[in-house]
Amino acid sequence: MDSVKPKSAGVGGLVQTFTKVLRFRAAGVAPEDRIRKIKFAEIINADPAKESRPLDDEETVRQREAMEALLARLFASVSAIKAAYAELQTAQSPYDPETIQLQDEAIVSELKSISELKHCYMKKQIFPSQESQMIAEVQEQKNLLKTFEIMSKKLQSQLHVKDSEMFFLREKVQESQKQNRGLEKRLNPNSALFVLDNLHVSALNPNHFVTVLQHAMKSMRNFLKLMTEGMESAAWDLDAAACSIVPGVVFAKPSHRVYAFESFVCRKMFSDFQHPSFSQSSSKQKRHQRRKYFESFMELKAVNPLEYVLENPASKFGKFCRLKYLSLVHPRMETAFFGDATHRSIVSSGGFPQSAFFTTFLEMAKRIWLLHLLAFSFEPEASIFQVRSGCRFSEVFMESACDDSPDIRPRVGFTVSPGFRIGKTVIQCRVYLLAGSGASVEG
């Protein structure tokens, strides 16, 4: 029992103590404790982020400015290295040892600056400055501008070198072309009209006309060869064809019948040669326009005839080609060569075939057209003539087409190619001779 009493007395004392505290709070006896409790509650309920945010924002801004300043200085140093390296490369050629040493020192200096920036960053010894950042950015732009100027000068120098090389190569090409023309002249003097390149109308003479005539006759024989090969492939009777061209003529050799075909082509191609533009309707035009004819001659001398007529189908030369082709190539001949009359249809409709046969014809037509233009470039113009069958041979106006002509009182069987008069100069016509006599010349 003794042990229970003290415990009961203790509990009663604790209850009494709490009763006093409650009584004091009810009576407002402890204001200071209440103030402490209110302040403590405010501290407990306060947002710690609101108290620390101003300090954190200020630190973030300071760090960002410091980093921007460091990067600005870093980019300025890199751009300075780039500019120095560009100038170092430029100084290699032509070699400039002083500039090379100066730029090498500049590169080493900037590398040291970058190394110092690295140490400052690692040790967090960065002191931001708005002024230093702006200075670094300005310096970076200056270095970039310097780099661009150096590269621009380098490119200008390379362009100048390329221009010099191009000029040198152009001179070599011109020299090679000149040498080629010389070789061409040496190998085949009649292969091109290069001898007339620098010709002036006031310097025209019969020798120039003879040169163009030789080219015209050569191109005519090329076309004639193609035509006779086509006739042989078509199994035509060449003897009968030759006799139909020059009836009553007996050829000394079978190979001489080619002169009959050449005579036929010449008659067709040189028909109306004496009229301006090969047209009787234009005979009333002014004939004294020698400079105009000569300018046309020089203009067309070097052109590709097929390209020219395709680009200028309505030109006088284009009309001449169509007229002569339709007159020269008979529909039966074309059908025998190609199986149809497609070429004739294209030409009749105003077009120009691009076959090898027609291209060869165009080359012949071009040479005869050039001869015609040159004939009217003379003052007075060159005139054309041929001789009648049966007339006596005259060395003044004629030459024999073949070497094995009769020697005793030869007479003309037919005119193979026409002759020309230029003032007092006579360019002989070519004739096929027979044994006999006679005399007449027709213009």
ROFILO-532389 format. One line per 8 residues: their letters; for each residue x, y, z of C-alpha. Coordinates in steps of 0.5 Angstrom, whole numbers. Layout:
BEGIN
A	X,Y,Z; ...;
This chain:
BEGIN
MDSVKPKS	0,0,0; 6,5,2; 8,4,-5; 2,6,-9; 1,13,-5; 7,17,-8; 5,15,-15; -2,18,-14;
AGVGGLVQ	1,24,-11; 5,25,-17; 0,24,-22; -4,29,-18; 1,34,-18; 2,34,-26; -5,35,-26; -5,41,-22;
TFTKVLRF	1,44,-26; -3,43,-33; -9,46,-30; -5,52,-28; -2,53,-35; -9,53,-38; -12,58,-33; -6,63,-35;
RAAGVAPE	-7,62,-42; -15,63,-41; -13,69,-37; -8,72,-42; -2,72,-37; 3,70,-42; 3,75,-48; 10,74,-50;
DRIRKIKF	10,66,-51; 4,68,-55; 8,72,-59; 14,67,-60; 9,62,-62; 6,67,-68; 13,68,-70; 15,61,-70;
AEIINADP	8,59,-74; 10,65,-79; 17,62,-80; 14,55,-81; 9,57,-86; 14,61,-90; 16,59,-97; 24,58,-97;
AKESRPLD	24,59,-105; 21,66,-104; 26,68,-99; 32,66,-103; 30,67,-110; 33,74,-111; 40,72,-109; 39,66,-114;
DEETVRQR	37,70,-120; 43,75,-119; 48,69,-118; 45,66,-125; 45,73,-129; 53,74,-126; 55,67,-128; 51,68,-135;
EAMEALLA	55,75,-136; 61,72,-134; 60,66,-139; 58,70,-145; 65,75,-144; 69,69,-144; 66,66,-150; 67,73,-154;
RLFASVSA	74,73,-152; 75,66,-154; 71,67,-161; 76,73,-162; 82,69,-161; 80,64,-166; 78,69,-171; 85,72,-170;
IKAAYAEL	88,65,-171; 84,64,-177; 86,71,-180; 93,70,-178; 93,63,-181; 90,66,-188; 95,71,-188; 101,66,-187;
QTAQSPYD	99,62,-193; 99,68,-197; 106,70,-195; 108,63,-198; 108,65,-205; 111,69,-206; 115,68,-200; 115,73,-195;
PETIQLQD	119,71,-189; 118,77,-185; 110,77,-186; 111,69,-184; 115,70,-178; 110,76,-176; 104,72,-177; 107,66,-173;
EAIVSELK	108,70,-167; 101,72,-167; 98,65,-168; 103,63,-162; 100,69,-158; 93,68,-159; 94,61,-157; 97,63,-150;
SISELKHC	91,67,-149; 86,61,-150; 90,57,-145; 90,63,-140; 82,63,-141; 82,56,-140; 86,56,-133; 81,62,-131;
YMKKQIFP	75,58,-133; 78,52,-129; 79,56,-123; 73,60,-124; 77,66,-124; 72,70,-129; 71,77,-128; 65,79,-133;
SQESQMIA	65,86,-136; 60,89,-141; 65,93,-144; 70,87,-145; 65,83,-148; 63,88,-153; 71,90,-155; 72,82,-156;
EVQEQKNL	66,82,-161; 68,88,-164; 75,85,-165; 72,78,-167; 68,82,-173; 75,86,-175; 79,79,-175; 73,76,-180;
LKTFEIMS	73,82,-184; 81,81,-185; 80,74,-186; 75,75,-192; 80,81,-195; 86,76,-195; 81,71,-198; 79,76,-203;
KKLQSQLH	86,78,-205; 88,71,-206; 82,69,-210; 83,75,-215; 91,73,-215; 88,66,-218; 83,69,-222; 89,73,-225;
VKDSEMFF	93,67,-226; 88,63,-230; 86,69,-234; 94,69,-236; 93,61,-237; 87,62,-242; 90,68,-246; 97,63,-247;
LREKVQES	92,57,-249; 88,62,-254; 95,64,-257; 97,57,-257; 90,55,-261; 91,60,-266; 98,58,-267; 96,51,-268;
QKQNRGLE	90,53,-273; 95,57,-277; 100,51,-277; 94,46,-279; 92,51,-285; 99,51,-287; 100,44,-287; 93,43,-290;
KRLNPNSA	95,48,-296; 102,44,-297; 98,37,-297; 92,40,-301; 92,47,-304; 85,46,-306; 82,43,-300; 79,50,-297;
LFVLDNLH	78,57,-299; 83,60,-294; 87,64,-299; 81,68,-299; 80,70,-292; 83,77,-292; 81,78,-299; 78,85,-300;
VSALNPNH	73,87,-306; 78,92,-309; 84,87,-309; 79,82,-313; 83,78,-319; 81,73,-324; 86,68,-320; 81,68,-314;
FVTVLQHA	75,66,-319; 79,60,-321; 80,58,-314; 73,58,-313; 71,55,-319; 76,49,-318; 73,48,-311; 66,48,-314;
MKSMRNFL	68,43,-319; 71,39,-314; 65,38,-310; 61,37,-316; 65,31,-318; 64,29,-311; 56,29,-312; 57,26,-319;
KLMTEGME	61,20,-316; 55,19,-311; 50,19,-316; 53,14,-321; 54,10,-315; 47,10,-314; 45,9,-321; 50,3,-321;
SAAWDLDA	47,0,-315; 40,1,-318; 42,-3,-324; 41,2,-329; 44,2,-336; 49,7,-335; 51,7,-343; 44,8,-344;
AACSIVPG	43,14,-339; 49,17,-342; 47,17,-349; 40,20,-347; 44,26,-345; 49,27,-351; 45,23,-356; 49,22,-362;
VVFAKPSH	56,22,-359; 60,16,-359; 65,15,-353; 72,13,-355; 72,9,-348; 67,6,-343; 70,11,-338; 68,17,-342;
RVYAFESF	61,17,-341; 62,20,-334; 63,26,-338; 56,26,-340; 54,26,-333; 58,31,-331; 55,35,-337; 48,34,-335;
VCRKMFSD	50,36,-328; 53,43,-330; 48,44,-335; 43,44,-329; 47,47,-324; 49,53,-328; 43,54,-331; 41,62,-331;
FQHPSFSQ	48,63,-328; 48,70,-331; 42,73,-328; 42,75,-321; 40,70,-316; 40,65,-321; 33,68,-323; 31,71,-330;
SSSKQKRH	25,75,-326; 31,79,-322; 35,81,-328; 32,88,-328; 35,89,-321; 41,94,-321; 47,90,-323; 52,95,-320;
QRRKYFES	52,92,-313; 59,89,-313; 60,90,-305; 54,87,-303; 55,81,-307; 62,81,-304; 60,81,-297; 55,76,-298;
FMELKAVN	61,71,-301; 65,73,-295; 59,71,-290; 57,65,-293; 64,62,-295; 66,59,-288; 58,57,-286; 56,50,-286;
PLEYVLEN	51,49,-292; 46,45,-288; 46,49,-282; 45,55,-286; 39,53,-290; 36,50,-283; 36,56,-280; 35,61,-286;
PASKFGKF	30,56,-290; 27,63,-294; 34,65,-296; 36,66,-303; 41,61,-302; 35,56,-299; 31,58,-305; 36,56,-310;
CRLKYLSL	38,49,-307; 31,47,-307; 30,50,-314; 36,46,-317; 35,40,-313; 28,39,-316; 31,40,-323; 37,36,-322;
VHPRMETA	34,30,-319; 29,26,-322; 23,23,-318; 25,16,-322; 32,17,-320; 30,19,-313; 26,13,-312; 31,8,-315;
FFGDATHR	36,11,-310; 32,11,-304; 26,7,-305; 21,13,-305; 21,20,-306; 21,22,-299; 27,27,-301; 23,31,-306;
SIVSSGGF	17,31,-302; 21,34,-296; 24,39,-301; 18,41,-304; 14,43,-298; 20,48,-296; 24,43,-292; 31,40,-292;
PQSAFFTT	33,33,-291; 39,31,-287; 41,25,-291; 49,24,-294; 46,25,-301; 43,31,-300; 48,34,-295; 53,32,-301;
FLEMAKRI	48,36,-306; 48,42,-301; 56,42,-301; 56,43,-309; 50,48,-309; 54,52,-304; 60,52,-308; 57,54,-314;
WLLHLLAF	53,59,-310; 59,62,-308; 62,62,-315; 56,66,-317; 57,71,-312; 64,72,-313; 62,73,-321; 58,79,-319;
SFEPEASI	63,82,-315; 67,84,-321; 66,90,-325; 64,88,-330; 61,82,-327; 64,75,-330; 60,72,-336; 59,65,-337;
FQVRSGCR	59,61,-344; 59,54,-347; 60,52,-354; 56,48,-359; 57,41,-361; 60,40,-367; 64,46,-367; 72,47,-368;
FSEVFMES	76,46,-362; 80,53,-360; 85,53,-355; 83,60,-353; 76,58,-351; 77,51,-349; 81,45,-346; 80,38,-347;
ACDDSPDI	76,34,-341; 81,28,-343; 88,27,-345; 87,22,-350; 83,26,-355; 84,26,-363; 90,30,-365; 87,31,-372;
RPRVGFTV	82,37,-373; 78,35,-367; 71,38,-366; 67,38,-360; 62,33,-358; 59,37,-352; 61,42,-347; 63,38,-340;
SPGFRIGK	63,44,-336; 62,52,-338; 68,57,-339; 68,64,-336; 70,71,-338; 72,76,-333; 74,83,-337; 79,81,-342;
TVIQCRVY	81,74,-338; 78,68,-341; 77,62,-337; 77,56,-342; 71,51,-342; 72,44,-342; 70,40,-348; 69,32,-350;
LLAGSGAS	73,32,-357; 71,28,-363; 74,27,-370; 71,32,-375; 71,40,-376; 66,46,-375; 66,52,-371; 61,56,-367;
VEG	61,59,-360; 55,61,-356; 55,65,-349;
